Amino acid sequence: MLRTHDVLLIFAMIGAATATYHIKHQAEVKLEDVERLQAEIQLEEDTIDLLEADWSLLNQPSRLQRLTADYAEQLQLEVITARQMAPWGELPPAPDPAVAEDASGSDGGVPGLDTMLKTGSVQP
């Protein structure tokens, strides 16, 4: 004694339940993706914090001063005086980017490297 109307409503309810389940499943998958990405972001942030801490330890002035003293003979560093600094007016002008692009050839972008290699002033 089921009428056509009742059968249609039963199929509509089954379709709505299926759609609801499908949407719920997609939301759970997206939530897992978000949680995975948040975990990756947290790992990257922790790695960045660790690297920044390591960088600050490596750049401590006392450590650098000790290394400079230990390797003074190999580095042959000298203290810079104010007379070694060039005034702004004596600095050469910046190179034109268009000219620099034209000057670079098969040498990987270093102008004049082919000439230096041919003459032997630079060893490959």
ZIDA-V676309 format. One record per residue. N is the residue number from 1. RES is the residue in three letters. PHI is phi in radians with two decimals (* if undefined). PSI is psi in radians with two decimals (* if undefined). Layout:
n	res	phi	psi
N	RES	PHI	PSI
N	RES	PHI	PSI
//
This chain:
n	res	phi	psi
1	MET	*	0.25
2	LEU	-1.27	2.36
3	ARG	-1.58	2.89
4	THR	-1.07	-0.64
5	HIS	-1.09	-0.76
6	ASP	-1.13	-0.72
7	VAL	-1.11	-0.74
8	LEU	-1.09	-0.69
9	LEU	-1.18	-0.65
10	ILE	-1.12	-0.79
11	PHE	-1.12	-0.64
12	ALA	-1.13	-0.72
13	MET	-1.15	-0.73
14	ILE	-1.12	-0.74
15	GLY	-1.11	-0.72
16	ALA	-1.15	-0.71
17	ALA	-1.14	-0.71
18	THR	-1.11	-0.77
19	ALA	-1.11	-0.71
20	THR	-1.11	-0.77
21	TYR	-1.09	-0.74
22	HIS	-1.10	-0.77
23	ILE	-1.14	-0.72
24	LYS	-1.08	-0.75
25	HIS	-1.11	-0.75
26	GLN	-1.10	-0.68
27	ALA	-1.12	-0.68
28	GLU	-1.15	-0.70
29	VAL	-1.11	-0.76
30	LYS	-1.13	-0.66
31	LEU	-1.11	-0.71
32	GLU	-1.10	-0.69
33	ASP	-1.10	-0.75
34	VAL	-1.12	-0.76
35	GLU	-1.12	-0.68
36	ARG	-1.13	-0.77
37	LEU	-1.14	-0.67
38	GLN	-1.12	-0.67
39	ALA	-1.15	-0.71
40	GLU	-1.13	-0.73
41	ILE	-1.10	-0.76
42	GLN	-1.09	-0.71
43	LEU	-1.09	-0.76
44	GLU	-1.13	-0.71
45	GLU	-1.13	-0.71
46	ASP	-1.12	-0.69
47	THR	-1.13	-0.73
48	ILE	-1.09	-0.77
49	ASP	-1.06	-0.74
50	LEU	-1.13	-0.75
51	LEU	-1.17	-0.65
52	GLU	-1.14	-0.69
53	ALA	-1.14	-0.74
54	ASP	-1.10	-0.73
55	TRP	-1.08	-0.75
56	SER	-1.17	-0.61
57	LEU	-1.18	-0.72
58	LEU	-1.21	-0.44
59	ASN	-1.77	0.31
60	GLN	-1.15	2.30
61	PRO	-0.98	-0.65
62	SER	-1.15	-0.69
63	ARG	-1.15	-0.78
64	LEU	-1.12	-0.66
65	GLN	-1.14	-0.72
66	ARG	-1.13	-0.75
67	LEU	-1.13	-0.68
68	THR	-1.09	-0.72
69	ALA	-1.18	-0.69
70	ASP	-1.18	-0.63
71	TYR	-1.94	0.46
72	ALA	-1.07	-0.66
73	GLU	-1.17	-0.74
74	GLN	-1.28	-0.67
75	LEU	-1.41	-0.55
76	GLN	0.90	0.86
77	LEU	-1.42	2.59
78	GLU	-2.26	2.68
79	VAL	-1.28	2.36
80	ILE	-1.47	2.27
81	THR	-1.76	2.91
82	ALA	-1.14	-0.47
83	ARG	-1.28	-0.32
84	GLN	-1.42	-0.22
85	MET	-1.50	2.38
86	ALA	-1.57	2.43
87	PRO	-1.16	2.77
88	TRP	-0.98	-0.65
89	GLY	-1.20	-0.40
90	GLU	-1.53	-0.13
91	LEU	-1.27	2.48
92	PRO	-1.23	2.71
93	PRO	-1.19	2.71
94	ALA	-1.17	2.50
95	PRO	-1.19	2.60
96	ASP	-1.33	2.19
97	PRO	-1.05	-0.58
98	ALA	-1.18	-0.68
99	VAL	-1.22	-0.68
100	ALA	-1.12	-0.64
101	GLU	-1.19	-0.68
102	ASP	-1.21	-0.58
103	ALA	-1.31	-0.42
104	SER	-1.40	2.32
105	GLY	-2.14	-2.26
106	SER	-1.38	0.08
107	ASP	-1.55	0.22
108	GLY	1.40	0.42
109	GLY	1.65	0.12
110	VAL	-1.80	1.88
111	PRO	-1.08	2.33
112	GLY	1.45	-0.01
113	LEU	-1.18	-0.67
114	ASP	-1.04	-0.75
115	THR	-1.12	-0.76
116	MET	-1.15	-0.65
117	LEU	-1.19	-0.68
118	LYS	-1.18	-0.67
119	THR	-1.40	-0.27
120	GLY	1.54	0.15
121	SER	-1.33	-0.29
122	VAL	-2.29	2.30
123	GLN	-1.51	2.37
124	PRO	-1.21	*
//
